[in-house]
Each structure stands twice: as structure tokens, then as C-alpha cells.
Amino acid sequence: METVMNSDMIFVHFGRDKFELNKFEKVKNNRSYPYKPVIGGFWASPENSKHNWENIFDLDDIQKKSISRFKLKDNAKILKIFEESDLKDLPVLSNKNKAEKAFDYEKLSEIYDVIYYNPLDKDTMSQLLPCWDCECIYVMNPSVIVKINGE
């Protein structure tokens, strides 16, 4: 694991150049494809991670230019996922493939503000959590965001 989450960590969200927290939507589960929520929340990656979205995916020039940088408040309730044992007892939706974990994001958003994912064993975790492709966070509660330098 290359990055260890700490309170000084800066996160980057690609696709928007500023936060409009008043447009933030409550997290809703996606019943047709339960591995990611259908609406609400937003995704980001640690700025200096070797395994963040910018380094893993082929982002276009617009996405690379439209970024929002932020930190999380010290009191943010963060679910940290590194290995399979971190998934124990989390609320999940029923799904056909019992090996894969389809989170109940609506329930998780009542317990946690943020999900942080940085797998120790990428092969095993990618099978358990499809679509969680890189080191990332999923922010479910925008009140824990600290904007950086007026961004």
C-alpha cells in the first residue's frame, strides 16, 4: 500500500473545477447495477497517489483541467477498506453473486461520511468490489469537505 490516509491528505475530483455543495444529491442505491450508487455523492482520489484516477485511467484534457481539490475535516467518519476483513458486517444489498459485495450505500451514508478504498490485495479486492478500480474515496456527506484556497 503506497498511501496511508491522514488528515493532511489532499483529494482530487476530476470533471468539475469547483464545488457546488448546494447541488449535492443524497446517495441512492442502484438496483439494476448495485456495485455503484445511481446518484449522489462523488468520487475522488488522493492527489499524490500512484494509483489514483489520473494515473490509472485515460482522462481527456477537459477532465484533467477541470479538477477540484479538497481535504476532509478531522471529524469525518471514514470507512477504510484495505482488505476483505474490512467488509465484514457492512450493510449490503442482496445480489446474485454472493462473492461480490454490493453495498447498501443508503445505509452506509447514515453511518459514514466517506468510504476510503486502498486495497492491499488488488486481485482479491477487485473480485469482491467490482468497479472500485483505484485508490479512491466516495464522499457521501459533503459537510466534511474542506475547500482548499477558495476552490
Secondary structure, 3 states (H helix, E strand, C coil): CCCCCCCCCCEEEECCCCCCHHHCCCCECCCCCCCCCCECCEEEEECCCCCCHHHHCCCCHHHHHCEEEEEECCCCCEEEECCHHHHCCCCECCCCCCCCCCECHHHHHHHCCEEEECCCCHHHHHHHCCCCCCCEEEECCHHHEEECCCC
